[in-house]
Amino acid sequence: MMKKLAIISFLICASNLSFAQSENDLSFFNKKNLTSLTKKANQQAIQEIQHPVLREVAIQMKNGNYPLAERFKTYESFLDPKILAKELKTSPYSQFENPTGIYFSANEEVLVWVEENENQKLNLLVTNWDDEHFRMHSYPLKAGLNKFQVKDKGNSYIQHFYDEGKPFKKLKIHILSGKINGVFDARKDDNHKYQKILSSAHGPVIDLVGKKVHLAYSKESLKKGTPENGKGLVALYDSIIHIQHEIMGLVKYKKEPKNHMFGRVIWKGFMHADGLGAAFHDNTMKDLADINRLRKNSWGVAHEFGHVNQVRPNMKWTGTTEVTNNIYSVWTQYVYNSHSPKLEHEKLKDYDEPKIGGRITAYMESAFVHGQPWLTQAGPDRWDRERKRDWGGDHFVKLVPLWQLQLYFHEVGAGKKWGNKDFYGDIFYKAIQEPVSDQESESYYQLQFVKNACKVSGLDLTDFFKKSGILAPIDLIVDDYTVGRMLITDQDIQEVEKYASQFPKPSSPVIHYLTANSISIFKNQEVLKGKINEGFSKEKDRLIIDNLAWPGAVAFETYQGDKLVKVAFRGAGFTNNQHTIVHLPIGSTKVKAIGWNGEKIDVI
C-alpha cells in the first residue's frame, strides 16, 4: 500500500491532475510509467476512471490492444544543433531529432510520462508540417506525468539536447495521448513496417529516419513514389549525406556527427535550405520520393543539403554561395551516373550555340580566351556580367574548375602515388579546423583555398589556378546573396606562388582541359595521334572531329594567327564522346589538338 501511495504521490507532484482525481485514476496502474494495470482494473472498475485519456488507455490495455511499443519508447540525447554547427562551421542539423510517431490535434490535451533524470532539458516539440506557413511549439517536460494543452496540430518530437561533454543517458518516455502516426526507422524497421505506416498514418506527413538523414515527407507522395521500399529510399538519402561527409573529411577523420541532416516537405516555393535544414516542395516529390528518379537526378537534393554543409566562411566566401555547395552535387551525380556526367552532357548554349556540354565550353572560352576572373565568368545563366551595382558570372561555370580538381585527384590519380581520393576531404577538414577571424577579407579565403589545394595535393597547382582565373588579379564588387568586394593583387598572387613553389608541378600542364570525357587519356597518358587535314568533316563554320581519328586529344584549340579564339573539350556537342564540335570563327587560321602532356599537333 505504501508503494502504491508513493507512485501516486510521484505522479501527482509532476502533473496538474487534481489530487482526488489522480488518486482514483492512477490507482488502476501498477507502475510509475503507466505501462500496466493492477489486478483491480476489471472492465467494470475501469469505467470509474474520470480522465478520458487514462480511461481509454486502461480499456485498451485490458483488451490487449494498447500500442505500447508505439507510445512507450527510449529517446537519445543529441549535441545541440547550434553547437554542432559551430564545430563544423555549417548550418544547423536537425532540431527535430527523436520523432515520436505521435500526432496531436489542435488544442488537444497531452499526457506524457517522463523517466526520472538529472534535470535534463527536455521539450515536446509539436510541428504543423502540412501548413503553408508551418508552425511549431515547444513544451517543457519534467520527470513524472506531464499534462498540458497543445496550441496547434502536428507531428511531435522529443528535444533532448546536451551542450557539452558526454551525451545524457537515454530516457524512457510514455506518450499516452495523441494519435499514432508512426515513425519509420530504417536502422531497425523492415519494409513491412513501412507499408503499414503508409496505410495507417493519422497525419499527412511521415517521419523517416536513417543513420544520417531524417525526412518529414508527405504520406501521399511516398505512396506514389515509393509504396514498398522505404529502406531503399532512406538508404539512398543516407548515401547522399555520406558522400558529403566524405567530401568534408568527416569520414576520413572519424568525425561524423550522430545528429541527422533534416529534410522536409513544404507547400510553398520550390527548394531551399534554411536554419531548419533542406526544404522541398511537394510537387518535387515525384522525383525526390522515387528511388529510381532520385538516383538518376540527385542534384537538387545534394544541392540543398550541400547548402547546409557549406563550411563557412572558409569554403563559402563572396560569390560562391551557389558554387561550393555544388561540389557535393556534381560528385554525387557522378557517383550514381558516371556514364552520364551532368556538366559534360547537359545541353546549354555556349558562346556559339546550344549544345551538349555548353556549360564547360562557356567556361573554357570565358577563362582561357577572354581571361575573365573566376567569380565573373559568363555562361548560359548569366552572359551580362556587369550590372550597375556589381559583377557576377554563371554559378555553374564557376563550378567547372572545382570539378576538374576532383576528377584529377580522385579519378585520374586513382592508384597513383600523387592520387588522393580525399583531396576535398583534406581541404574541407582543414577549413573546419582553421580559426575564424572577422579581420580577414573575402579574398583571404579564396587564396587560402589555393594554398590548401597545393598543400594537401603536394603539388604546385598555381598554373591551373591562374588559367582558371581563380588566381588572377581582381578588384570588383561581386554579386552573391549579399555583395562583397573581391580584391586580389599581383603581390597576393606572388605570395601564393612562393608558397606553392615548395612543391613539384603536376605531370600534366593542361589539367584545365580535363573533363569526365578524357579521364582515361590523362590516367593512361595516352599518346596524341592524328593526321593534319584528316579525321573530321567540315561545315561552314565548324569541324566535326572524329575522336577515333584523334586518339589522345583532350581538347581542340582554334586560332586566328597566334591568337586563341575558341576551345572545345573532347566530346563537346555529343553524349557518346565519339565526335567533337570545333568552331571556326571568321578569320580562323588553324586548329590544334592538345594531348594530356600539353603536346599540340595541327588538325588543319
Protein Blocks (a to p, Z undefined) as FASTA:
>chain_A
ZZmmmmmmmmmmmpcbdfklmmmmmmmpcbfklpaccfklcfklmmmpmblklmmmmmmm
mnopacfklmmccddddddfklmmmmnopacddfkghiehiacdehiacdddddddehia
cddddddfkbfbacdddddddehjdddddfbgcddddddddfbhjdddddddddfedcde
bjadfklpcfklmmmmmmmomblbdcdddfkbccdddfklmmmmmmmlmmlmmmmmmmmm
mmmmmmnommmnopacfbdcdddddfedjbdcdfkbccddfklmmmmmpmklmmmmmmlm
mmmmmmmmpccfklocehilmmmmmmmmmmmmmmmmmmlcfklmpccddfkbgcehklmm
mmmmmmmmnopafklcccfklmblbcfkbccddfklmmmmmmmmmmmmmmmmgopakbcf
klmmmmmmmmmmpccdfkbcfklmmmmmmmmmmmmnopafklmmmmnomaccdddddddf
bdcdddddfklmmmmmmmmmmpccdfblclmmgcfklmmmmmnopaceddehihiacdfk
bccddfklmghiabdcddehjacfbdcdehihianlpaccddddehiabdcdddfkopac
dfZZ
